[in-house]
Amino acid sequence: MEDIRKKIKEVLGFVDNDPAFTRGFSHSEFVEFALARHGWGDSDGGFGVTYPADLDEYDKEVEGMVIPAGHVEIYGFWGPEHGGYEITVKEADYIEELLLILEHEGHTDNIDALKSLHQTLRTSQ
């Protein structure tokens, strides 16, 4: 589990408690993506998150992509086809790490809504 937490932090751009937490997005945008349950990706390092609802019919039927309900796919370095990684993790674990980072950095915008989503996810799993 610790390795997964490290990967989530890496995807979010927060490694070894380094506050370089952006990946091209603001704190507020990360919160908005999470609340909307919508993925994001950056082109600089090929990091991102994909939610099940982000997959279209082509992704599912032709590419064979599957993300189980209640999970997200995190990826780094453009995924395994480019020497990186893709890992399916519980959405609650992703949100928990995002919350910890936001709290560490003193970001409070919409954090109560994110905590509420996290609680809902934890109780439904």
C-alpha positions as CSV (number, residue, x, y, z in Angstrom):
1,M,0.0,0.0,0.0
2,E,2.9,2.4,0.7
3,D,4.2,2.0,-2.8
4,I,0.7,2.9,-4.2
5,R,0.6,6.0,-2.0
6,K,4.0,7.0,-3.3
7,K,2.8,6.6,-6.9
8,I,-0.3,8.6,-6.2
9,K,1.9,11.4,-4.8
10,E,4.2,11.2,-7.7
11,V,1.3,11.5,-10.2
12,L,0.1,14.6,-8.3
13,G,3.6,16.0,-8.4
14,F,4.3,15.8,-4.7
15,V,7.4,13.7,-4.1
16,D,9.4,13.6,-0.9
17,N,7.2,16.3,0.6
18,D,8.4,18.7,-2.2
19,P,5.7,21.4,-2.6
20,A,6.1,21.4,-6.4
21,F,2.5,20.2,-6.6
22,T,1.1,21.5,-9.9
23,R,1.5,19.2,-12.9
24,G,0.2,22.3,-14.8
25,F,-2.9,22.6,-12.7
26,S,-3.8,24.8,-9.7
27,H,-4.8,23.3,-6.3
28,S,-8.4,24.4,-7.0
29,E,-8.4,22.6,-10.4
30,F,-7.3,19.3,-8.8
31,V,-10.2,19.7,-6.3
32,E,-12.6,20.5,-9.1
33,F,-11.5,17.4,-11.1
34,A,-11.9,15.2,-8.1
35,L,-15.3,16.6,-7.2
36,A,-16.5,16.1,-10.8
37,R,-14.9,12.7,-10.8
38,H,-13.1,13.6,-14.0
39,G,-9.5,12.7,-14.9
40,W,-6.7,14.9,-16.0
41,G,-3.3,14.6,-17.6
42,D,-0.2,16.6,-18.2
43,S,2.1,16.5,-21.2
44,D,5.3,17.4,-19.5
45,G,5.9,14.1,-17.7
46,G,3.0,12.1,-18.9
47,F,1.3,11.9,-15.6
48,G,-2.4,11.8,-14.9
49,V,-5.6,10.1,-13.6
50,T,-8.4,8.5,-15.5
51,Y,-11.8,7.8,-14.1
52,P,-14.2,5.1,-15.4
53,A,-16.5,7.8,-16.9
54,D,-13.6,9.2,-18.9
55,L,-13.5,6.1,-21.1
56,D,-15.4,6.3,-24.3
57,E,-16.7,3.4,-26.4
58,Y,-13.4,3.2,-28.5
59,D,-11.4,3.0,-25.3
60,K,-13.6,0.2,-24.0
61,E,-14.3,-1.9,-27.1
62,V,-11.2,-1.4,-29.3
63,E,-8.5,-0.7,-26.7
64,G,-10.0,-3.0,-24.1
65,M,-9.6,-0.5,-21.3
66,V,-11.5,-1.3,-18.1
67,I,-11.5,0.7,-14.9
68,P,-13.7,-0.9,-12.2
69,A,-16.4,1.3,-10.5
70,G,-14.9,2.9,-7.4
71,H,-11.4,3.0,-8.9
72,V,-9.2,5.3,-10.9
73,E,-6.2,4.6,-13.1
74,I,-3.1,6.6,-12.3
75,Y,-0.3,6.7,-14.8
76,G,3.2,8.1,-15.0
77,F,5.7,8.7,-17.7
78,W,3.0,8.2,-20.4
79,G,2.2,4.6,-19.3
80,P,3.8,1.2,-19.8
81,E,4.0,1.5,-23.5
82,H,6.6,4.2,-23.0
83,G,8.4,2.7,-20.0
84,G,6.1,4.2,-17.4
85,Y,3.3,2.8,-15.4
86,E,-0.4,2.5,-15.0
87,I,-2.0,1.4,-11.8
88,T,-5.6,1.0,-10.9
89,V,-6.3,2.2,-7.3
90,K,-9.3,2.8,-5.2
91,E,-10.8,6.3,-5.8
92,A,-10.9,6.7,-2.0
93,D,-7.2,6.2,-1.8
94,Y,-6.5,8.7,-4.5
95,I,-8.8,11.3,-2.8
96,E,-7.2,10.6,0.6
97,E,-3.7,11.3,-0.7
98,L,-5.0,14.4,-2.5
99,L,-6.5,15.6,0.8
100,L,-3.3,15.0,2.7
101,I,-1.3,17.0,0.2
102,L,-3.9,19.9,0.1
103,E,-3.9,20.0,3.9
104,H,-0.1,19.9,4.1
105,E,0.0,22.9,1.8
106,G,-2.7,24.8,3.6
107,H,-5.2,24.7,0.7
108,T,-8.7,24.9,2.0
109,D,-10.9,25.8,-1.0
110,N,-13.7,23.2,-1.3
111,I,-11.8,20.9,1.0
112,D,-15.0,20.2,3.0
113,A,-16.7,19.0,-0.2
114,L,-13.7,16.8,-1.0
115,K,-13.7,15.4,2.5
116,S,-17.4,14.6,2.1
117,L,-16.8,12.8,-1.1
118,H,-13.9,10.8,0.5
119,Q,-16.2,9.8,3.4
120,T,-18.9,8.7,1.0
121,L,-16.4,6.6,-1.0
122,R,-15.0,5.0,2.2
123,T,-18.4,4.0,3.4
124,S,-19.5,2.6,0.1
125,Q,-16.4,0.3,-0.4
